Amino acid sequence: MKRKKKIALLTAGGDCPGLNAALRGVGKAAILEYGMEVIGIRDGFSGLINMDFLQLNEEKLSGILTKGGTILGTSREKPFKESKYHDFIKSKPEIIQENYDKLGLDCIVCLGGNGTQKTADKLSALGLNVIGLPKTIDNDVWATDLSFGFDSALNIATEAIDRIHTTANSHRRIMVVEIMGHNAGWLTLYSGIAGGGDLILIPEIPYNEKTIISYLEDRAEKGKPYSIVVVAEGIKKPENKKAATYIAELINKTSDLEARETILGYIQRGGSPSPADRVLATRLGAAAAESISDGHFGIMVAIQNNNTVRVPLKDVAGKLKTVPSDMLLLERARQIGTSFGDC
């Protein structure tokens, strides 16, 4: 009788909506379609080091599609960051290799963002069978059009901006809303446009402070009672300042306009996944199980042109998907009067 394949699932990095939906997608397809045994590794790569795991069956994977967070827990453990504490102590990657063999695994499926995919690639290079799934609200994972978590965060951020309009209009103020995104402005750009932001600042487009003030003053002179400024947390600013705080202070100090800031923070990562993220996570998860059945490892399952594709992890690791300067959406936003603070 052919031996049943045994796979492990783990979630690493920051939590976001859609992780449980993806775990369900991989696990249920692996069990029901391909007859595999599935275990869950607790707390990301820490669980692989500490042999902390649980058995996952169909019952445990049921009822989690709509749940936020991750039933496995997560951590920001980076096993390759420090290879050895002392010469006589095994490195974390060596411990992971040993535990992989002890558990009798045929594959590890790593759900996470850029850091997770980079670690997955390094584990693959050591000879372990690894598959990655792209998770992040920032939508900045290379080689995939979408990452699960992005649409959910977009809905949350857009709803927040919608609500900010009410206060901005009532008090005739400029409201500065800070959105997550250290190096990539996808979430700020999309929520800013969807929420009717007048001025959108993202890391990819250098801004000019005089341009910002001139734009906002011009709106006020034209009789527009308020303005909405949407900023990414990763825009250029003093190290000791939050992005929204810095821009609000700039407006208050260098103009007669009144500005207040709102920082959404972790609320953008919480709650139940959107329907679109549930579908995306399910598609990616089931495609990962299919790849395991095919014996195709060392890849990340991605979405390109609305199709699931297999991309080599080595082509993903260490790369960041940022908003391109020639993106048509930027031009369309400018055509309706949106400013990006650069001209």
NUBA-701275 format. One record per residue (C-alpha): residue number from 1; residue in three letters; z, x, y. Coordinates in nm, 4 decimals, decimal comma. Last residue first. Layout:
<seq NUM | type Ala | up Z | east X | north Y>
...
END
This chain:
<seq 343 | type Cys | up -0,8331 | east 0,3363 | north 6,8304>
<seq 342 | type Asp | up -0,5871 | east 0,4653 | north 6,5733>
<seq 341 | type Gly | up -0,3103 | east 0,2073 | north 6,5769>
<seq 340 | type Phe | up -0,4506 | east 0,0129 | north 6,2831>
<seq 339 | type Ser | up -0,5461 | east -0,2819 | north 6,5019>
<seq 338 | type Thr | up -0,6497 | east -0,6283 | north 6,3798>
<seq 337 | type Gly | up -0,8941 | east -0,8036 | north 6,6096>
<seq 336 | type Ile | up -1,1022 | east -1,0062 | north 6,3634>
<seq 335 | type Gln | up -1,3653 | east -0,7348 | north 6,3264>
<seq 334 | type Arg | up -1,0943 | east -0,4739 | north 6,2722>
<seq 333 | type Ala | up -0,9834 | east -0,6570 | north 5,9582>
<seq 332 | type Arg | up -1,3411 | east -0,6658 | north 5,8273>
<seq 331 | type Glu | up -1,3764 | east -0,2916 | north 5,8863>
<seq 330 | type Leu | up -1,0544 | east -0,2177 | north 5,7004>
<seq 329 | type Leu | up -1,1628 | east -0,4456 | north 5,4150>
<seq 328 | type Leu | up -1,4859 | east -0,2461 | north 5,3811>
<seq 327 | type Met | up -1,2968 | east 0,0652 | north 5,2727>
<seq 326 | type Asp | up -1,4438 | east 0,3709 | north 5,4466>
<seq 325 | type Ser | up -1,1073 | east 0,5405 | north 5,5056>
<seq 324 | type Pro | up -1,0116 | east 0,4998 | north 5,1402>
<seq 323 | type Val | up -0,6668 | east 0,3463 | north 5,0704>
<seq 322 | type Thr | up -0,4868 | east 0,5824 | north 4,8327>
<seq 321 | type Lys | up -0,5020 | east 0,6275 | north 4,4570>
<seq 320 | type Leu | up -0,2836 | east 0,9240 | north 4,3656>
<seq 319 | type Lys | up -0,3596 | east 1,1907 | north 4,1058>
<seq 318 | type Gly | up -0,1132 | east 1,4078 | north 3,9141>
<seq 317 | type Ala | up -0,1951 | east 1,2595 | north 3,5764>
<seq 316 | type Val | up -0,4874 | east 1,0162 | north 3,5666>
<seq 315 | type Asp | up -0,7736 | east 1,2248 | north 3,4251>
<seq 314 | type Lys | up -0,5391 | east 1,3955 | north 3,1790>
<seq 313 | type Leu | up -0,4272 | east 1,0519 | north 3,0630>
<seq 312 | type Pro | up -0,7806 | east 0,9814 | north 2,9437>
<seq 311 | type Val | up -0,8935 | east 0,6343 | north 3,0629>
<seq 310 | type Arg | up -0,9311 | east 0,3448 | north 2,8213>
<seq 309 | type Val | up -1,0830 | east 0,0309 | north 2,9737>
<seq 308 | type Thr | up -0,9806 | east -0,3319 | north 3,0239>
<seq 307 | type Asn | up -1,2495 | east -0,5159 | north 3,2215>
<seq 306 | type Asn | up -1,2127 | east -0,6854 | north 3,5597>
<seq 305 | type Asn | up -1,4365 | east -0,4252 | north 3,7282>
<seq 304 | type Gln | up -1,1930 | east -0,1595 | north 3,6080>
<seq 303 | type Ile | up -0,8507 | east -0,2450 | north 3,4673>
<seq 302 | type Ala | up -0,6654 | east 0,0347 | north 3,2936>
<seq 301 | type Val | up -0,5215 | east 0,1366 | north 2,9564>
<seq 300 | type Met | up -0,3973 | east 0,4920 | north 2,9877>
<seq 299 | type Ile | up -0,5101 | east 0,7381 | north 2,7232>
<seq 298 | type Gly | up -0,3802 | east 1,0154 | north 2,4984>
<seq 297 | type Phe | up -0,4307 | east 0,7950 | north 2,1937>
<seq 296 | type His | up -0,7138 | east 0,6098 | north 2,0161>
<seq 295 | type Gly | up -0,6189 | east 0,5383 | north 1,6570>
<seq 294 | type Asp | up -0,8043 | east 0,2059 | north 1,6616>
<seq 293 | type Ser | up -0,4820 | east 0,0175 | north 1,5884>
<seq 292 | type Ile | up -0,3151 | east 0,2059 | north 1,8724>
<seq 291 | type Ser | up -0,6010 | east 0,1093 | north 2,1056>
<seq 290 | type Glu | up -0,5633 | east -0,2552 | north 2,0032>
<seq 289 | type Ala | up -0,1924 | east -0,2437 | north 2,0852>
<seq 288 | type Ala | up -0,2774 | east -0,1015 | north 2,4286>
<seq 287 | type Ala | up -0,5343 | east -0,3790 | north 2,4847>
<seq 286 | type Ala | up -0,2629 | east -0,6360 | north 2,4111>
<seq 285 | type Gly | up -0,0427 | east -0,4814 | north 2,6780>
<seq 284 | type Leu | up -0,3169 | east -0,4508 | north 2,9386>
<seq 283 | type Arg | up -0,4213 | east -0,8143 | north 2,8974>
<seq 282 | type Thr | up -0,0628 | east -0,9418 | north 2,8962>
<seq 281 | type Ala | up 0,0251 | east -0,7365 | north 3,2051>
<seq 280 | type Leu | up -0,2786 | east -0,8713 | north 3,3898>
<seq 279 | type Val | up -0,2051 | east -1,2340 | north 3,2960>
<seq 278 | type Arg | up 0,1594 | east -1,2130 | north 3,3947>
<seq 277 | type Asp | up 0,0636 | east -1,0261 | north 3,7112>
<seq 276 | type Ala | up -0,1767 | east -1,3034 | north 3,8146>
<seq 275 | type Pro | up 0,0846 | east -1,5714 | north 3,7422>
<seq 274 | type Ser | up 0,3305 | east -1,3907 | north 3,9719>
<seq 273 | type Pro | up 0,6153 | east -1,1957 | north 3,8164>
<seq 272 | type Ser | up 0,9711 | east -1,3321 | north 3,8468>
<seq 271 | type Gly | up 1,2129 | east -1,1664 | north 4,0824>
<seq 270 | type Gly | up 1,2582 | east -0,8251 | north 4,2331>
<seq 269 | type Arg | up 1,0444 | east -0,5395 | north 4,3595>
<seq 268 | type Gln | up 0,9818 | east -0,6665 | north 4,7135>
<seq 267 | type Ile | up 1,3528 | east -0,7459 | north 4,7566>
<seq 266 | type Tyr | up 1,4043 | east -0,3726 | north 4,7241>
<seq 265 | type Gly | up 1,3379 | east -0,3042 | north 5,0917>
<seq 264 | type Leu | up 1,2268 | east -0,5805 | north 5,3279>
<seq 263 | type Ile | up 1,3058 | east -0,3909 | north 5,6480>
<seq 262 | type Thr | up 1,2965 | east -0,6117 | north 5,9574>
<seq 261 | type Glu | up 1,2628 | east -0,4656 | north 6,3063>
<seq 260 | type Arg | up 1,2997 | east -0,6103 | north 6,6534>
<seq 259 | type Ala | up 1,0780 | east -0,5591 | north 6,9584>
<seq 258 | type Glu | up 1,0964 | east -0,6610 | north 7,3227>
<seq 257 | type Leu | up 0,8092 | east -0,5688 | north 7,5526>
<seq 256 | type Asp | up 0,8574 | east -0,3962 | north 7,8856>
<seq 255 | type Ser | up 0,7088 | east -0,0786 | north 7,7390>
<seq 254 | type Thr | up 0,7957 | east 0,2783 | north 7,6397>
<seq 253 | type Lys | up 1,1529 | east 0,2444 | north 7,5161>
<seq 252 | type Asn | up 1,1336 | east -0,0959 | north 7,3439>
<seq 251 | type Ile | up 0,7989 | east -0,0239 | north 7,1765>
<seq 250 | type Leu | up 0,9059 | east 0,3193 | north 7,0518>
<seq 249 | type Glu | up 1,2374 | east 0,1769 | north 6,9304>
<seq 248 | type Ala | up 1,0525 | east -0,0855 | north 6,7255>
<seq 247 | type Ile | up 0,8203 | east 0,1833 | north 6,5820>
<seq 246 | type Tyr | up 1,1113 | east 0,4068 | north 6,4798>
<seq 245 | type Thr | up 1,3152 | east 0,1231 | north 6,3325>
<seq 244 | type Ala | up 1,0185 | east -0,0010 | north 6,1301>
<seq 243 | type Ala | up 0,9513 | east 0,3449 | north 5,9869>
<seq 242 | type Lys | up 1,3139 | east 0,4236 | north 5,9066>
<seq 241 | type Lys | up 1,4335 | east 0,7270 | north 6,0979>
<seq 240 | type Asn | up 1,6021 | east 1,0530 | north 5,9976>
<seq 239 | type Glu | up 1,2795 | east 1,2241 | north 5,8946>
<seq 238 | type Pro | up 1,1044 | east 1,1539 | north 6,2263>
<seq 237 | type Lys | up 0,7877 | east 0,9485 | north 6,1710>
<seq 236 | type Lys | up 0,4476 | east 0,9642 | north 5,9986>
<seq 235 | type Ile | up 0,3924 | east 0,6480 | north 5,7953>
<seq 234 | type Gly | up 0,5604 | east 0,6254 | north 5,4532>
<seq 233 | type Glu | up 0,7607 | east 0,3056 | north 5,4977>
<seq 232 | type Ala | up 0,4393 | east 0,1139 | north 5,5587>
<seq 231 | type Val | up 0,4261 | east -0,0833 | north 5,8818>
<seq 230 | type Val | up 0,3416 | east -0,4453 | north 5,9682>
<seq 229 | type Val | up 0,3523 | east -0,5327 | north 6,3393>
<seq 228 | type Ile | up 0,3506 | east -0,9031 | north 6,4259>
<seq 227 | type Ser | up 0,2888 | east -0,9948 | north 6,7886>
<seq 226 | type Tyr | up 0,4276 | east -1,2586 | north 7,0233>
<seq 225 | type Pro | up 0,3431 | east -1,4915 | north 7,3110>
<seq 224 | type Lys | up -0,0295 | east -1,4204 | north 7,3360>
<seq 223 | type Gly | up -0,1030 | east -1,4741 | north 7,7033>
<seq 222 | type Lys | up -0,3834 | east -1,2207 | north 7,7403>
<seq 221 | type Glu | up -0,1394 | east -0,9850 | north 7,9136>
<seq 220 | type Ala | up 0,0818 | east -0,9950 | north 7,6016>
<seq 219 | type Arg | up -0,2075 | east -0,8982 | north 7,3757>
<seq 218 | type Asp | up -0,2999 | east -0,6141 | north 7,6097>
<seq 217 | type Glu | up 0,0580 | east -0,4903 | north 7,6051>
<seq 216 | type Leu | up 0,0495 | east -0,4783 | north 7,2246>
<seq 215 | type Tyr | up -0,2755 | east -0,2820 | north 7,2150>
<seq 214 | type Ser | up -0,1701 | east -0,0388 | north 7,4884>
<seq 213 | type Ile | up 0,1621 | east 0,0259 | north 7,3176>
<seq 212 | type Ile | up 0,0013 | east 0,1015 | north 6,9811>
<seq 211 | type Thr | up -0,2760 | east 0,3113 | north 7,1360>
<seq 210 | type Lys | up -0,0193 | east 0,5170 | north 7,3254>
<seq 209 | type Glu | up 0,1637 | east 0,5885 | north 6,9991>
<seq 208 | type Asn | up -0,1528 | east 0,7074 | north 6,8237>
<seq 207 | type Tyr | up -0,1774 | east 0,6364 | north 6,4519>
<seq 206 | type Pro | up -0,2979 | east 0,8460 | north 6,1604>
<seq 205 | type Ile | up -0,4638 | east 0,6208 | north 5,8969>
<seq 204 | type Glu | up -0,3753 | east 0,6947 | north 5,5322>
<seq 203 | type Pro | up -0,0010 | east 0,6410 | north 5,5787>
<seq 202 | type Ile | up -0,0459 | east 0,2756 | north 5,6851>
<seq 201 | type Leu | up 0,0188 | east 0,0982 | north 6,0164>
<seq 200 | type Ile | up -0,0953 | east -0,2617 | north 6,0629>
<seq 199 | type Leu | up -0,1030 | east -0,4292 | north 6,4060>
<seq 198 | type Asp | up -0,1751 | east -0,8014 | north 6,4418>
<seq 197 | type Gly | up -0,0325 | east -0,9054 | north 6,1039>
<seq 196 | type Gly | up -0,1653 | east -1,2401 | north 5,9833>
<seq 195 | type Gly | up 0,0352 | east -1,2524 | north 5,6613>
<seq 194 | type Ala | up -0,2629 | east -1,1968 | north 5,4314>
<seq 193 | type Ile | up -0,3834 | east -0,9052 | north 5,6461>
<seq 192 | type Gly | up -0,0437 | east -0,7397 | north 5,6603>
<seq 191 | type Ser | up 0,0286 | east -0,8220 | north 5,2971>
<seq 190 | type Tyr | up -0,2948 | east -0,6512 | north 5,1922>
<seq 189 | type Leu | up -0,2592 | east -0,3447 | north 5,4142>
<seq 188 | type Thr | up 0,1126 | east -0,2981 | north 5,3593>
<seq 187 | type Leu | up 0,0784 | east -0,3269 | north 4,9819>
<seq 186 | type Trp | up -0,2191 | east -0,0896 | north 4,9688>
<seq 185 | type Gly | up -0,0751 | east 0,1673 | north 5,2087>
<seq 184 | type Ala | up -0,0315 | east 0,4673 | north 4,9819>
<seq 183 | type Asn | up 0,2033 | east 0,7624 | north 5,0269>
<seq 182 | type His | up 0,5500 | east 0,6148 | north 5,0614>
<seq 181 | type Gly | up 0,4706 | east 0,2455 | north 5,0164>
<seq 180 | type Met | up 0,7248 | east -0,0318 | north 5,0679>
<seq 179 | type Ile | up 0,6817 | east -0,2683 | north 5,3637>
<seq 178 | type Glu | up 0,8542 | east -0,2541 | north 5,7035>
<seq 177 | type Val | up 0,8146 | east -0,5532 | north 5,9361>
<seq 176 | type Val | up 0,8094 | east -0,5004 | north 6,3138>
<seq 175 | type Met | up 0,8556 | east -0,8229 | north 6,5095>
<seq 174 | type Ile | up 0,7329 | east -0,8340 | north 6,8675>
<seq 173 | type Arg | up 0,9198 | east -1,1015 | north 7,0549>
<seq 172 | type Arg | up 0,8532 | east -1,4335 | north 7,2231>
<seq 171 | type His | up 1,1858 | east -1,5640 | north 7,0872>
<seq 170 | type Ser | up 1,0516 | east -1,8721 | north 6,9075>
<seq 169 | type Asn | up 0,7178 | east -1,7103 | north 6,8229>
<seq 168 | type Ala | up 0,8698 | east -1,4007 | north 6,6640>
<seq 167 | type Thr | up 1,1270 | east -1,6101 | north 6,4799>
<seq 166 | type Thr | up 0,8629 | east -1,8336 | north 6,3221>
<seq 165 | type His | up 0,6177 | east -1,5507 | north 6,2524>
<seq 164 | type Ile | up 0,8870 | east -1,3730 | north 6,0490>
<seq 163 | type Arg | up 0,8627 | east -1,6470 | north 5,7841>
<seq 162 | type Asp | up 0,4969 | east -1,5731 | north 5,7148>
<seq 161 | type Ile | up 0,5797 | east -1,2015 | north 5,7046>
<seq 160 | type Ala | up 0,8374 | east -1,2702 | north 5,4329>
<seq 159 | type Glu | up 0,5903 | east -1,4833 | north 5,2364>
<seq 158 | type Thr | up 0,3370 | east -1,2012 | north 5,2545>
<seq 157 | type Ala | up 0,5887 | east -0,9457 | north 5,1284>
<seq 156 | type Ile | up 0,6885 | east -1,1631 | north 4,8316>
<seq 155 | type Asn | up 0,3312 | east -1,2502 | north 4,7345>
<seq 154 | type Leu | up 0,2204 | east -0,8876 | north 4,7657>
<seq 153 | type Ala | up 0,5158 | east -0,7786 | north 4,5531>
<seq 152 | type Ser | up 0,3994 | east -1,0117 | north 4,2765>
<seq 151 | type Asp | up 0,0389 | east -0,8961 | north 4,3116>
<seq 150 | type Phe | up 0,1371 | east -0,5303 | north 4,2912>
<seq 149 | type Gly | up 0,3683 | east -0,5527 | north 3,9903>
<seq 148 | type Phe | up 0,0890 | east -0,4983 | north 3,7396>
<seq 147 | type Ser | up -0,1421 | east -0,2199 | north 3,8512>
<seq 146 | type Leu | up -0,4898 | east -0,3010 | north 3,9750>
<seq 145 | type Asp | up -0,8258 | east -0,1286 | north 4,0119>
<seq 144 | type Thr | up -0,7204 | east 0,1391 | north 3,7654>
<seq 143 | type Ala | up -0,8331 | east 0,5025 | north 3,7735>
<seq 142 | type Trp | up -0,5377 | east 0,6455 | north 3,9689>
<seq 141 | type Val | up -0,2076 | east 0,4616 | north 4,0055>
<seq 140 | type Asp | up -0,1524 | east 0,3658 | north 4,3714>
<seq 139 | type Asn | up -0,1021 | east -0,0095 | north 4,3419>
<seq 138 | type Asp | up 0,2259 | east 0,0296 | north 4,5372>
<seq 137 | type Ile | up 0,4012 | east -0,2419 | north 4,3333>
<seq 136 | type Thr | up 0,3710 | east -0,0150 | north 4,0334>
<seq 135 | type Lys | up 0,2958 | east -0,0316 | north 3,6616>
<seq 134 | type Pro | up -0,0023 | east 0,1283 | north 3,4879>
<seq 133 | type Leu | up 0,0218 | east 0,1311 | north 3,1046>
<seq 132 | type Gly | up 0,0207 | east 0,4649 | north 2,9225>
<seq 131 | type Ile | up -0,0543 | east 0,5520 | north 2,5601>
<seq 130 | type Val | up 0,0991 | east 0,8423 | north 2,3684>
<seq 129 | type Asn | up 0,0522 | east 1,0025 | north 2,0277>
<seq 128 | type Leu | up 0,2585 | east 1,3212 | north 2,0445>
<seq 127 | type Gly | up 0,0827 | east 1,6581 | north 2,0234>
<seq 126 | type Leu | up 0,2530 | east 1,8498 | north 2,3028>
<seq 125 | type Ala | up -0,0392 | east 1,7638 | north 2,5324>
<seq 124 | type Ser | up 0,0402 | east 1,3960 | north 2,4764>
<seq 123 | type Leu | up 0,3933 | east 1,4563 | north 2,5979>
<seq 122 | type Lys | up 0,2503 | east 1,6169 | north 2,9104>
<seq 121 | type Asp | up 0,0158 | east 1,3221 | north 2,9651>
<seq 120 | type Ala | up 0,3010 | east 1,0741 | north 2,9262>
<seq 119 | type Thr | up 0,5025 | east 1,2703 | north 3,1834>
<seq 118 | type Lys | up 0,2181 | east 1,2408 | north 3,4335>
<seq 117 | type Gln | up 0,1731 | east 0,8717 | north 3,3515>
<seq 116 | type Thr | up 0,5439 | east 0,8155 | north 3,4151>
<seq 115 | type Gly | up 0,5343 | east 0,9944 | north 3,7490>
<seq 114 | type Asn | up 0,2334 | east 0,7923 | north 3,8626>
<seq 113 | type Gly | up 0,3690 | east 0,4520 | north 3,7667>
<seq 112 | type Gly | up 0,5227 | east 0,3149 | north 3,4513>
<seq 111 | type Leu | up 0,4948 | east 0,1656 | north 3,1045>
<seq 110 | type Cys | up 0,4897 | east 0,4332 | north 2,8351>
<seq 109 | type Val | up 0,3674 | east 0,3325 | north 2,4888>
<seq 108 | type Ile | up 0,4886 | east 0,5804 | north 2,2266>
<seq 107 | type Cys | up 0,2804 | east 0,6158 | north 1,9099>
<seq 106 | type Asp | up 0,2959 | east 0,6692 | north 1,5331>
<seq 105 | type Leu | up 0,6717 | east 0,7053 | north 1,5268>
<seq 104 | type Gly | up 0,8772 | east 0,8181 | north 1,2285>
<seq 103 | type Leu | up 1,2046 | east 0,7885 | north 1,4207>
<seq 102 | type Lys | up 1,3009 | east 1,1409 | north 1,3212>
<seq 101 | type Asp | up 0,9552 | east 1,2671 | north 1,4231>
<seq 100 | type Tyr | up 0,9745 | east 1,1212 | north 1,7741>
<seq 99 | type Asn | up 1,3352 | east 1,2412 | north 1,7900>
<seq 98 | type Glu | up 1,2256 | east 1,5990 | north 1,7256>
<seq 97 | type Gln | up 0,9493 | east 1,5824 | north 1,9877>
<seq 96 | type Ile | up 1,1878 | east 1,4249 | north 2,2398>
<seq 95 | type Ile | up 1,4404 | east 1,7032 | north 2,1787>
<seq 94 | type Glu | up 1,1694 | east 1,9634 | north 2,2371>
<seq 93 | type Pro | up 1,0651 | east 1,7889 | north 2,5597>
<seq 92 | type Lys | up 1,4321 | east 1,7912 | north 2,6720>
<seq 91 | type Ser | up 1,4653 | east 2,1644 | north 2,6155>
<seq 90 | type Lys | up 1,6801 | east 2,2914 | north 2,3335>
<seq 89 | type Ile | up 1,9962 | east 2,4758 | north 2,4276>
<seq 88 | type Phe | up 2,0346 | east 2,8440 | north 2,3409>
<seq 87 | type Asp | up 1,8346 | east 2,9742 | north 2,6388>
<seq 86 | type His | up 2,0348 | east 2,7649 | north 2,8789>
<seq 85 | type Tyr | up 1,9677 | east 2,4439 | north 3,0769>
<seq 84 | type Lys | up 1,6080 | east 2,4320 | north 2,9602>
<seq 83 | type Ser | up 1,2790 | east 2,2618 | north 3,0582>
<seq 82 | type Glu | up 1,3905 | east 2,1254 | north 3,3943>
<seq 81 | type Lys | up 1,1437 | east 1,8787 | north 3,5433>
<seq 80 | type Phe | up 0,9735 | east 1,8205 | north 3,2086>
<seq 79 | type Pro | up 1,2107 | east 1,5469 | north 3,0946>
<seq 78 | type Lys | up 1,1802 | east 1,3425 | north 3,4141>
<seq 77 | type Glu | up 1,4503 | east 1,0738 | north 3,3988>
<seq 76 | type Arg | up 1,3896 | east 0,8089 | north 3,6644>
<seq 75 | type Ser | up 1,5557 | east 0,5351 | north 3,4625>
<seq 74 | type Thr | up 1,4728 | east 0,1991 | north 3,3084>
<seq 73 | type Gly | up 1,6270 | east -0,0913 | north 3,1220>
<seq 72 | type Leu | up 1,4793 | east -0,2264 | north 2,8002>
<seq 71 | type Ile | up 1,4803 | east -0,5940 | north 2,9031>
<seq 70 | type Thr | up 1,2844 | east -0,4975 | north 3,2139>
<seq 69 | type Gly | up 1,2937 | east -0,6422 | north 3,5647>
<seq 68 | type Gly | up 1,1669 | east -0,9938 | north 3,6255>
<seq 67 | type Lys | up 1,1515 | east -1,2623 | north 3,3592>
<seq 66 | type Thr | up 0,8501 | east -1,4910 | north 3,3258>
<seq 65 | type Leu | up 0,7076 | east -1,3480 | north 3,0037>
<seq 64 | type Ile | up 1,0530 | east -1,2840 | north 2,8541>
<seq 63 | type Gly | up 1,0897 | east -1,6007 | north 2,6445>
<seq 62 | type Ser | up 0,9744 | east -1,4438 | north 2,3195>
<seq 61 | type Leu | up 0,9845 | east -1,0671 | north 2,2716>
<seq 60 | type Lys | up 1,3235 | east -1,0732 | north 2,0996>
<seq 59 | type Glu | up 1,1996 | east -1,3418 | north 1,8580>
<seq 58 | type Glu | up 0,8786 | east -1,1545 | north 1,7794>
<seq 57 | type Asn | up 1,0718 | east -0,8461 | north 1,6763>
<seq 56 | type Leu | up 1,1945 | east -0,5459 | north 1,8717>
<seq 55 | type Gln | up 1,4435 | east -0,3101 | north 1,7088>
<seq 54 | type Leu | up 1,6654 | east -0,1293 | north 1,9546>
<seq 53 | type Phe | up 1,6767 | east 0,2227 | north 2,0964>
<seq 52 | type Asp | up 1,8993 | east 0,4993 | north 2,2283>
<seq 51 | type Met | up 1,8037 | east 0,8256 | north 2,0583>
<seq 50 | type Asn | up 1,9527 | east 1,0229 | north 2,3508>
<seq 49 | type Ile | up 1,6355 | east 1,2076 | north 2,4540>
<seq 48 | type Leu | up 1,4047 | east 0,9151 | north 2,3890>
<seq 47 | type Gly | up 1,6504 | east 0,6851 | north 2,5639>
<seq 46 | type Ser | up 1,6525 | east 0,9074 | north 2,8708>
<seq 45 | type Phe | up 1,2715 | east 0,8771 | north 2,8779>
<seq 44 | type Gly | up 1,3064 | east 0,5187 | north 2,9960>
<seq 43 | type Asp | up 1,6415 | east 0,3437 | north 2,9883>
<seq 42 | type Arg | up 1,6353 | east 0,2006 | north 2,6345>
<seq 41 | type Ile | up 1,3538 | east 0,2694 | north 2,3901>
<seq 40 | type Gly | up 1,2203 | east -0,0481 | north 2,2272>
<seq 39 | type Ile | up 1,1122 | east -0,0539 | north 1,8654>
<seq 38 | type Val | up 0,8021 | east -0,2093 | north 1,7100>
<seq 37 | type Glu | up 0,6846 | east -0,2231 | north 1,3486>
<seq 36 | type Met | up 0,3140 | east -0,2942 | north 1,3208>
<seq 35 | type Gly | up 0,1327 | east -0,5808 | north 1,1489>
<seq 34 | type Tyr | up -0,1850 | east -0,5533 | north 1,3587>
<seq 33 | type Glu | up -0,2320 | east -0,9010 | north 1,5069>
<seq 32 | type Leu | up 0,1184 | east -1,0457 | north 1,4980>
<seq 31 | type Ile | up 0,3345 | east -0,7346 | north 1,5372>
<seq 30 | type Ala | up 0,1207 | east -0,5130 | north 1,7617>
<seq 29 | type Ala | up -0,0096 | east -0,8108 | north 1,9604>
<seq 28 | type Lys | up 0,3455 | east -0,9363 | north 2,0117>
<seq 27 | type Gly | up 0,4761 | east -0,5960 | north 2,1139>
<seq 26 | type Val | up 0,2033 | east -0,4908 | north 2,3535>
<seq 25 | type Gly | up 0,1822 | east -0,8216 | north 2,5408>
<seq 24 | type Arg | up 0,5587 | east -0,8810 | north 2,5334>
<seq 23 | type Leu | up 0,6239 | east -0,5379 | north 2,6786>
<seq 22 | type Ala | up 0,3586 | east -0,6153 | north 2,9420>
<seq 21 | type Ala | up 0,5228 | east -0,9470 | north 3,0358>
<seq 20 | type Asn | up 0,8583 | east -0,7710 | north 3,0471>
<seq 19 | type Leu | up 0,7236 | east -0,5146 | north 3,2917>
<seq 18 | type Gly | up 0,5499 | east -0,7770 | north 3,5043>
<seq 17 | type Pro | up 0,7790 | east -0,7783 | north 3,8077>
<seq 16 | type Cys | up 0,8982 | east -0,4313 | north 3,9088>
<seq 15 | type Asp | up 1,1532 | east -0,1704 | north 3,8069>
<seq 14 | type Gly | up 1,1327 | east 0,1838 | north 3,9371>
<seq 13 | type Gly | up 1,0589 | east 0,4697 | north 3,6992>
<seq 12 | type Ala | up 1,0263 | east 0,4273 | north 3,3232>
<seq 11 | type Thr | up 0,9706 | east 0,1456 | north 3,0743>
<seq 10 | type Leu | up 0,9590 | east 0,2294 | north 2,7045>
<seq 9 | type Leu | up 0,7835 | east 0,1021 | north 2,3939>
<seq 8 | type Ala | up 0,7980 | east 0,2626 | north 2,0501>
<seq 7 | type Ile | up 0,5485 | east 0,2292 | north 1,7647>
<seq 6 | type Lys | up 0,5666 | east 0,2184 | north 1,3866>
<seq 5 | type Lys | up 0,2535 | east 0,1771 | north 1,1778>
<seq 4 | type Lys | up 0,2979 | east 0,0070 | north 0,8401>
<seq 3 | type Arg | up 0,2112 | east 0,2340 | north 0,5498>
<seq 2 | type Lys | up -0,0916 | east 0,1280 | north 0,3447>
<seq 1 | type Met | up 0,0000 | east 0,0000 | north 0,0000>
END
